[in-house]
Amino acid sequence: MQAESSRYTIVAIILHWVMAALLLFMIWLGWNMDDNEVRFQLHKSIGITILFLTAVRILWRWRNPPPPLPDDMPPREKLASHLVHMAFYWLMVILPLAGWLLVSTSKFKVPTVLYGTISWPHLPVPGFLHSDIAHVIIENIHSKGAWVLIVLLGLHVAGAVKHEIGAEKGVVKRMVPGLLGKTDGPWRPARGYPVAFGSAIILFGAIAAIPLMGSGGSTAQSSEPTLAETGIQSNWDVNYDTSEIRFTGIYDKKEFTGTFDDWTADVAFYPDDLANSDVRVTVRTASADAGKKLYNDSLKGAEWFDTNAHPDANIHLTNFRETADGYVADAEISIKSITQTVPLNFTLQIDGDTATLDGSAVLNRKALDLGQSSDPSGSWVGQDITVTVTGTATRK
């Protein structure tokens, strides 16, 4: 009776089949993204996952070499098997890296948020890789490499089937214990868990921590003087628990909305003396919350609020006038050292020492140089952004 061949370690078997499933799904997903934001982010998330698992698999293979191929397998077929396996490993490194590089050099600067939770940094790349020619080359490596992967998958499956039903001892059962016959245990005891998993976790954990290192923003203070510094007496205290600054716009033909969670206001408002009324608001732009981590990370980027270099947006309300419906003021809005003045229409109800405000203004993001590198025409994000202010204040 012919001796049974020994199988792979359980870790190698799990990694093999998990990665096989991910690769097949990625091939389908790559052909069916259709400018779908969710699928695009999922494609990137799985790509980084494959890169991580490939690192684990290479380290595991180094510490736990695979069992020898059957003795009766012809030498040329052994060589072909080794070459296909090596090509697989190269592609499982090159394709995710090319995709990562493609995203990092794209003019759209769309952040990568792994599974909607973990911010993943762009690769630091030299300037010449941002050129159109370099981008096309990287894109071709990524897309054409996928076709090479498909061919290798076909060769791999065909070879496994041929060797299973041929004269050799069979190889499929070594990767699927019990399916086509019983095998012996791994030919060597498993080892190297800390090396394989620990090293990969430390490396990828360090990469994932990079966005957190720069998330604190600049420590520079706003140059806008306070009311006290201008000699104007503030006469209202804003109740921040019941007050809100909200922004609304159009993204991909759908309405989106968000809020700023960190802001302060210095208010001097005299209904009987509008000429001497003055309001100054400082908004920490990194506190913008648009409901999705992807959107929040985008807003912090250099072409939007650029929160590391410009942590504050300043709003100065002057020239108050009474209207038939309430009041209007000139809102001088400064973001990234660029200023736009727009009318802020609002109503104000004063009941004793409590004032209730409801107002809105419409900004043009092109005038404030927001999102102009990737979407200057407003094809994705509408040019007009409505800012709504609601809340209460208590008289001092």
Secondary structure, 3 states (H helix, E strand, C coil): CCCCCECCCHHHHHHHHHHHHHHHHHHHHHHCCCCCHHHHHHHHHHHHHHHHHHHHHHHHHHHCCCCCCCCCCCHHHHHHHHHHHHHHHHHHHHHHHHHHHHHHHCCCCCCEEECCCEEECCCCCCHHHHCHHHHHHHHHHHHHHHHHHHHHHHHHHHHHHHHHHCCCCCCHHHHCCCCCCCCECCCCCCCCHHHHHHHHHHHHHHHHHHHHHCCCCCCCCCCCCCHHHHCCCCCEEEEEEEEEEEEEEEECCEEEEEEECCEEEEEECCCCCHHHCEEEEEEEHHHEECCCHHHHHHHHCCCCCCCCCCCEEEEEEEEEEECCCCEEEEEEEEECCEEEEEEEEEEEEEECCEEEEEEEEEEECCCCCCCCCCCCCCCCECCEEEEEEEEEEEEC
